């Protein structure tokens, strides 16, 4: 389970990352609203712990934008404000839960576990992009009635790319999420699996291609196939 922390007070953000990581989650922090929105949109995270007062975009604006996009990622909002109206504003914007600073680590983790359990009740068994459908249970990739099975690593790489909504996914993010931060793998491993996936996209006659952006990473793009 991957958790994003969006908090501009770096000491607090880093403390939250330690608390959440010690509880067995993968957790990372960003420190301003613009980075928070970009990260929350990436498809890499399962829940967000987010402060309301942020430079750039504030937390309320970020949640509104995510919900406007149809992004249902669970959001736990943090604030130093204690008035009921402030909490109502956050919840009305689309936040799933609300905590007032200061808070106890045990309560933060309890609320986070509740959010992720609630998300788990919504069974999503496929991911789609253009003409592609990826079955999250069987690891089968299909396109207009044609189907091919993906290996474990192929599945994880393509799921990240399809979930990113055409945004660029870096090689380092793929290495960290698919192979693990401590794994003995290199960028060559990513390149090899991208090559495998390109062959499978051709096999099912998809109009989707994996585009390489030099020094940045990869993204999916759909092109009209000329007969």
C-alpha positions in Angstrom: 0.0 0.0 0.0 1.5 3.3 -1.1 0.7 6.5 0.8 1.4 10.1 -0.2 1.9 12.8 2.4 1.4 16.4 1.2 2.6 18.8 4.0 4.7 21.9 3.7 6.0 21.7 7.3 9.0 19.4 6.4 9.6 18.2 9.9 6.0 17.2 10.3 5.9 15.7 6.9 9.0 13.6 7.6 7.6 12.6 11.0 4.4 11.4 9.3 6.4 9.4 6.7 8.3 7.7 9.5 5.1 6.9 11.5 3.3 5.5 8.4 6.4 3.6 7.1 6.9 2.0 10.6 3.3 0.7 10.4 4.2 -1.2 7.2 3.1 1.1 4.4 5.2 2.6 1.7 5.2 6.3 2.2 6.6 9.4 0.5 6.2 13.1 1.0 5.9 16.2 -1.2 5.9 19.7 0.2 3.7 22.0 -1.8 0.2 21.9 -3.4 1.3 21.7 -7.0 3.5 18.7 -6.4 0.7 17.2 -4.3 -1.8 17.4 -7.1 0.6 16.0 -9.7 1.6 13.1 -7.4 -2.0 12.3 -6.4 -2.9 12.2 -10.1 -0.1 9.8 -10.9 -1.9 6.6 -10.1 1.1 5.5 -7.9 -0.6 6.0 -4.5 -3.5 4.3 -2.7 -4.3 7.1 -0.3 -3.2 10.7 0.6 -2.6 12.4 3.9 -2.9 16.1 3.1 -2.6 19.4 4.9 -5.2 22.1 4.1 -2.8 25.1 4.1 -0.2 24.6 1.4 1.8 26.9 -0.9 0.7 26.8 -4.5 -2.7 25.1 -4.3 -4.3 24.5 -1.0 -5.6 21.1 0.1 -9.3 22.1 -0.6 -8.4 23.1 -4.2 -6.5 19.8 -4.7 -9.3 17.6 -3.5 -11.9 19.5 -5.6 -9.7 19.1 -8.7 -9.2 15.4 -8.0 -12.9 14.8 -7.6 -13.7 16.9 -10.7 -11.4 14.5 -12.7 -13.2 11.5 -11.3 -10.2 10.5 -9.2 -11.5 8.7 -6.1 -8.2 8.3 -4.2 -9.0 8.4 -0.4 -7.9 11.7 1.2 -7.3 12.3 4.9 -7.0 16.0 5.5 -5.0 17.7 8.2 -5.5 21.2 9.6 -4.7 23.4 12.5 -8.2 24.9 12.3 -10.7 23.6 14.7 -14.0 25.1 13.6 -16.8 22.9 12.3 -17.2 25.0 9.2 -13.6 24.4 8.1 -14.1 20.6 8.5 -17.4 20.8 6.6 -15.7 22.7 3.8 -13.1 20.0 3.4 -15.5 17.1 3.5 -17.8 18.9 1.0 -14.9 19.3 -1.3 -14.5 15.6 -1.4 -12.1 14.7 1.5 -12.9 11.3 3.1 -11.8 12.1 6.6 -10.5 15.1 8.6 -8.0 15.4 11.5 -7.0 18.4 13.6 -3.4 19.1 14.5 -1.9 18.1 16.8 -2.8 14.5 16.7 -1.7 11.2 18.1 0.2 8.7 15.9 -2.2 5.9 16.9 -5.3 7.9 15.7 -3.6 8.8 12.4 -2.8 5.2 11.7 -6.3 4.1 12.7 -8.0 6.6 10.4 -5.6 5.6 7.6 -6.3 1.9 8.0 -10.1 2.7 7.9 -9.7 4.7 4.7 -7.7 2.0 2.9 -10.2 -0.7 4.1 -13.1 1.4 2.8 -11.3 1.8 -0.6 -10.8 -2.0 -0.6 -14.6 -2.5 -0.4 -14.9 -1.0 -3.9 -13.9 -3.9 -6.2 -12.2 -2.6 -9.3 -11.2 -5.6 -11.4 -10.0 -3.9 -14.6 -8.0 -0.9 -15.8 -8.6 0.6 -19.2 -6.7 2.9 -21.5 -7.9 3.6 -25.1 -8.6 0.2 -26.7 -6.8 -1.8 -23.9 -8.3 -3.6 -20.9 -6.1 -5.1 -18.2 -7.7 -7.7 -16.0 -6.3 -7.2 -12.4 -7.2 -10.7 -11.4 -6.0 -12.8 -14.3 -3.3 -10.5 -15.6 -4.8 -10.8 -19.1 -4.5 -7.9 -21.5 -7.2 -7.6 -24.2 -8.0 -5.4 -27.2 -11.1 -5.8 -29.4 -11.5 -9.5 -28.6 -7.8 -10.4 -28.8 -6.1 -11.3 -25.6 -2.6 -12.1 -24.2 -1.4 -13.1 -20.7 1.2 -10.9 -19.0 3.9 -12.1 -16.6 4.0 -10.7 -13.1 6.5 -7.9 -13.9 4.9 -7.1 -17.3 1.6 -6.7 -15.5 2.9 -4.4 -12.8 4.7 -2.2 -15.3 1.7 -1.9 -17.6 -0.7 -1.3 -14.7 1.4 1.7 -13.7 1.5 3.1 -17.2 -2.2 2.6 -17.7 -3.1 4.1 -14.3 -1.0 7.2 -15.0 -3.6 8.5 -17.5 -1.0 9.2 -20.2 1.4 11.0 -17.8 5.1 10.2 -17.8 6.3 7.5 -15.5 10.0 7.6 -14.8 12.3 4.6 -14.9 13.1 5.2 -11.3 9.4 5.1 -10.3 9.0 1.8 -12.2 12.1 0.3 -10.5 10.9 1.4 -7.0 7.3 0.3 -7.4 7.7 -2.9 -9.4 11.1 -4.2 -8.3 11.3 -2.5 -4.9 13.7 0.1 -3.6 16.2 -2.5 -2.3 16.0 -4.9 -5.3 19.1 -5.8 -7.3 17.7 -4.4 -10.6 18.8 -1.7 -13.0 17.3 0.5 -15.7 18.1 -2.2 -18.1 15.5 -4.4 -16.4 12.9 -1.7 -17.1 13.9 -1.4 -20.7 13.7 -5.1 -21.2 10.1 -5.3 -19.9 9.1 -2.3 -21.9 10.3 -4.2 -25.0 8.3 -7.3 -24.0 5.2 -5.1 -23.5 5.6 -3.4 -26.9 5.6 -6.8 -28.5 2.4 -7.8 -26.7 0.7 -4.6 -27.7 1.5 -5.4 -31.3 0.3 -9.0 -30.8 -3.2 -7.8 -29.8 -3.2 -5.1 -32.6 -3.6 -2.2 -30.1 -3.4 1.4 -31.3 -1.7 2.1 -28.0 2.1 2.6 -28.0 4.6 3.0 -25.2 6.5 6.2 -26.0 10.0 6.9 -24.6 10.7 10.4 -23.5 14.5 10.8 -23.3 15.7 11.5 -19.8 12.1 11.5 -18.5 10.6 8.0 -18.8 7.6 6.4 -20.5 4.0 7.1 -21.2 1.1 5.5 -23.2 -0.2 7.2 -26.3 -3.0 6.0 -28.6 -2.5 6.5 -32.3 -5.0 5.9 -35.1 -4.0 2.8 -37.1 -3.9 3.5 -40.8 -5.3 0.6 -42.9 
